[in-house]
Amino acid sequence: MVLWVLALLTMIVAYYANQVRILRNAAQYTFSSIQGEQAALSVLRLVANHLSEVSVEDSTEDDTLTIVPQRVYLTHVGSLDVRFEVENEAGKIDLNRVEEDFLREFLRYLLGEENPKKADTICDGILDWRDPDKLTHINGAEDETYEEKDPPYHAANGPFKTVDELLLVNGVTSRLFYGPIESPNIPEGWKGGLKDLFTIYNGKSSVNPDLAPAPIRNFLEERADLGFNGKASVWLLKISAASRRYRIYWEKIGNAPGYKIVFWTEGVGH
């Protein structure tokens, strides 16, 4: 009888100890999440107040009060080490505006011209995803393809609402989306993925090469007709704080540090 009582007490103690650990971990996660979000907002206010729209080449290293696009910055917010970078969306390819020839040519360049089928599958998949009809391009996909996925889903047959929708397009893998992309045409040291090359906030079918990531800039070097010199109203602020990652799309409003958040994503890793 005594052994049974001891065994029961041991089980009860173990249960409550486990519950305490769960609650402690949940509280720590919540605290880390709130701490990270406040750090991200602090960095956004800093960037909105000190952002310069000049290119990296026109900026100076000793101008410590100016934040310029396409440069990585390290700072401290409270107890957190924070890494951030700001980009203008005019330097990326607009999923809803890009023309078929530009999209196909760029994807073939990006993924390696020796394997055009892979690029064409993604290109036609994007075109089928955004067009309103149920007709399928040669290498594309409509509902019958997506209904075989696990879980099944349907093609949007409308404009992309977020860049993350690319993950649903036939042919786009997590590795391609998040990076690094393995291709002879990827510049050394560039570790990005499709999420860093595409946008829904450019608003044009062309791209500003001066604001573009390295793979797009290299692609456009001999294709001046596909570029333009303007800027988009939307900027992307990429932040790493501890293990958390933030991507904040935002617009300037009035005088600095006025801003409006357009879209916010966050997660762990990537």
C-alpha distance (Angstrom), angle and dihedral (degrees) to the residues before:
residue distance angle dihedral
M1 . . .
V2 3.81 . .
L3 3.80 90.5 .
W4 3.80 90.8 52.3
V5 3.81 91.0 51.3
L6 3.80 91.5 48.5
A7 3.80 91.2 49.0
L8 3.80 91.1 49.7
L9 3.81 92.2 48.7
T10 3.82 90.2 48.7
M11 3.81 90.6 53.1
I12 3.81 91.6 48.3
V13 3.80 92.6 49.2
A14 3.80 91.2 47.3
Y15 3.81 91.3 49.8
Y16 3.80 94.5 51.6
A17 3.80 91.9 43.2
N18 3.79 88.7 54.7
Q19 3.81 91.1 48.3
V20 3.81 90.3 51.7
R21 3.82 90.2 51.8
I22 3.80 91.1 50.2
L23 3.80 92.6 49.5
R24 3.80 91.3 45.8
N25 3.81 92.2 51.0
A26 3.81 91.4 46.3
A27 3.81 90.8 50.7
Q28 3.80 91.3 48.2
Y29 3.82 91.5 49.2
T30 3.81 91.2 49.1
F31 3.81 91.3 48.3
S32 3.82 91.8 48.4
S33 3.80 90.8 47.9
I34 3.81 93.4 50.5
Q35 3.80 91.3 43.8
G36 3.81 90.8 50.7
E37 3.80 93.7 47.5
Q38 3.80 92.1 50.6
A39 3.80 89.9 48.6
A40 3.82 90.0 50.4
L41 3.82 91.4 50.9
S42 3.80 90.3 48.8
V43 3.80 90.7 53.0
L44 3.82 90.9 47.0
R45 3.81 90.5 54.2
L46 3.80 89.6 47.9
V47 3.81 92.5 50.6
A48 3.81 93.9 44.9
N49 3.79 89.2 52.9
H50 3.81 99.0 45.0
L51 3.81 105.7 27.1
S52 3.77 116.1 131.4
E53 3.79 118.4 -162.9
V54 3.78 94.9 -147.9
S55 3.77 118.8 112.9
V56 3.79 123.5 -101.6
E57 3.80 90.1 -105.4
D58 3.83 92.3 55.7
S59 3.81 95.6 47.9
T60 3.80 128.1 88.2
E61 3.79 126.7 -129.6
D62 3.80 94.1 -137.5
D63 3.80 94.3 56.9
T64 3.79 94.8 99.9
L65 3.82 95.0 171.6
T66 3.80 94.1 57.8
I67 3.79 125.9 80.0
V68 3.80 114.6 -159.4
P69 3.81 130.2 -166.7
Q70 3.80 122.8 -95.2
R71 3.77 96.6 22.5
V72 3.81 126.1 113.6
Y73 3.81 117.0 -127.5
L74 3.79 130.3 -167.1
T75 3.79 122.4 -156.0
H76 3.81 143.2 148.7
V77 3.79 124.9 -111.6
G78 3.77 109.6 -175.2
S79 3.79 106.3 -52.0
L80 3.80 93.8 -21.0
D81 3.79 127.6 100.4
V82 3.79 105.3 -140.3
R83 3.80 129.7 -163.4
F84 3.80 118.8 -168.3
E85 3.78 143.3 169.6
V86 3.80 132.0 -176.2
E87 3.80 125.8 -146.4
N88 3.78 134.8 -178.8
E89 3.80 113.7 -128.8
A90 3.81 92.2 -135.8
G91 3.81 86.1 79.6
K92 3.80 92.9 63.8
I93 3.78 135.2 71.4
D94 3.79 113.8 -98.8
L95 3.80 109.8 -130.7
N96 3.80 92.0 -152.8
R97 3.81 98.1 43.0
V98 3.80 107.6 34.8
E99 3.80 115.2 110.7
E100 3.79 120.4 -123.4
D101 3.83 97.4 -113.0
F102 3.81 93.3 50.8
L103 3.82 92.2 45.9
R104 3.80 94.6 48.1
E105 3.79 94.6 45.2
F106 3.80 92.7 48.3
L107 3.81 94.8 48.0
R108 3.80 91.3 49.0
Y109 3.80 89.1 50.9
L110 3.81 92.9 45.1
L111 3.80 97.6 48.2
G112 3.79 96.8 36.6
E113 3.78 125.8 -84.8
E114 3.80 91.6 -120.5
N115 3.82 88.8 72.6
P116 3.83 106.1 43.0
K117 3.83 94.4 155.5
K118 3.81 91.5 70.6
A119 3.80 91.3 50.3
D120 3.81 92.9 44.5
T121 3.82 91.2 51.1
I122 3.80 90.5 56.5
C123 3.81 93.7 40.8
D124 3.80 94.0 50.9
G125 3.80 90.0 41.3
I126 3.82 90.3 56.8
L127 3.80 91.7 47.2
D128 3.82 92.4 49.5
W129 3.82 91.8 44.8
R130 3.80 93.8 56.1
D131 3.81 102.5 35.2
P132 3.84 117.7 90.2
D133 3.80 98.1 -128.9
K134 3.80 134.4 81.4
L135 3.81 94.5 -128.2
T136 3.80 115.6 119.7
H137 3.79 126.2 -135.4
I138 3.82 116.3 -132.5
N139 3.81 93.8 -91.2
G140 3.79 96.5 18.1
A141 3.78 135.9 107.8
E142 3.78 137.8 -132.2
D143 3.81 134.0 174.8
E144 3.80 96.1 -56.0
T145 3.82 89.7 62.6
Y146 3.79 95.9 44.8
E147 3.79 93.7 45.1
E148 3.81 87.6 65.4
K149 3.83 91.6 58.1
D150 3.80 121.8 100.0
P151 2.97 104.8 -93.7
P152 3.81 97.2 21.2
Y153 3.80 121.3 -130.7
H154 3.80 140.5 163.7
A155 3.79 134.8 -108.2
A156 3.80 112.2 -98.8
N157 3.82 93.8 -128.9
G158 3.77 86.4 -160.5
P159 3.80 141.3 68.5
F160 3.78 120.8 -47.7
K161 3.81 110.0 -98.7
T162 3.82 95.0 -165.5
V163 3.80 136.7 8.2
D164 3.82 87.7 -117.5
E165 3.82 88.4 70.8
L166 3.80 85.9 77.3
L167 3.81 86.9 77.5
L168 3.81 87.6 67.5
V169 3.81 95.1 52.4
N170 3.79 115.3 103.6
G171 3.81 111.4 -101.5
V172 3.81 96.3 22.9
T173 3.80 111.2 115.4
S174 3.80 128.1 -168.8
R175 3.81 88.7 -110.1
L176 3.81 92.2 54.8
F177 3.79 92.8 44.6
Y178 3.80 98.8 46.8
G179 3.80 98.4 26.1
P180 2.86 166.4 -175.6
I181 3.79 93.4 177.5
E182 3.79 114.0 -152.4
S183 3.79 109.2 -139.1
P184 3.82 137.3 123.9
N185 3.81 88.3 -121.7
I186 3.81 95.4 59.4
P187 3.83 110.1 103.7
E188 3.77 115.5 -117.3
G189 3.79 111.5 -92.1
W190 3.80 96.1 18.8
K191 3.82 107.3 123.7
G192 3.79 102.0 172.9
G193 3.78 133.1 117.4
L194 3.80 139.6 -149.0
K195 3.81 89.5 -68.1
D196 3.81 87.9 67.0
L197 3.81 94.6 49.7
F198 3.81 103.7 44.2
T199 3.80 133.7 59.4
I200 3.79 142.9 168.0
Y201 3.82 92.8 -144.6
N202 3.81 104.5 68.0
G203 3.79 93.3 87.2
K204 3.82 93.0 -158.4
S205 3.79 137.1 82.6
S206 3.81 91.3 -128.7
V207 3.81 133.6 60.7
N208 3.80 135.6 -129.6
P209 3.84 103.3 -123.8
D210 3.81 92.6 -160.6
L211 3.82 89.1 63.7
A212 3.80 97.3 36.6
P213 3.81 129.1 110.9
A214 3.79 114.1 -105.4
P215 3.84 98.1 -95.2
I216 3.81 92.5 53.2
R217 3.80 92.6 42.2
N218 3.79 91.3 52.6
F219 3.79 91.5 46.6
L220 3.81 91.4 52.7
E221 3.81 96.1 48.2
E222 3.81 92.1 97.8
R223 3.79 96.1 26.3
A224 3.80 103.4 70.2
D225 3.80 91.0 154.9
L226 3.81 89.7 69.5
G227 3.81 95.0 56.1
F228 3.81 136.7 77.5
N229 3.81 135.3 -172.1
G230 3.79 103.0 -128.9
K231 3.79 133.1 100.4
A232 3.78 132.4 -125.2
S233 3.79 120.0 -123.1
V234 3.82 90.7 -125.5
W235 3.80 123.8 78.1
L236 3.79 129.0 -169.0
L237 3.79 120.6 -137.7
K238 3.81 113.2 -163.9
I239 3.79 114.7 -163.4
S240 3.81 133.6 -177.5
A241 3.80 115.5 -167.5
A242 3.83 116.6 170.6
S243 3.82 104.6 -49.3
R244 3.81 95.2 -24.2
R245 3.80 126.7 97.5
Y246 3.81 125.9 -158.1
R247 3.80 130.7 -168.8
I248 3.79 111.2 -170.5
Y249 3.80 120.3 -175.5
W250 3.80 109.5 -161.3
E251 3.80 145.0 161.2
K252 3.78 131.9 -140.8
I253 3.80 113.6 -111.7
G254 3.79 118.7 -163.0
N255 3.78 117.6 -48.7
A256 3.81 122.4 -5.5
P257 2.95 130.5 -49.1
G258 3.81 90.4 27.6
Y259 3.81 114.8 117.8
K260 3.80 143.2 154.7
I261 3.80 123.0 -146.2
V262 3.81 109.6 -130.6
F263 3.81 99.2 179.7
W264 3.81 134.8 -8.3
T265 3.79 129.0 -162.8
E266 3.78 128.7 175.6
G267 3.76 139.0 173.1
V268 3.77 146.6 135.5
G269 3.81 117.7 -71.6
H270 3.82 127.3 -8.3
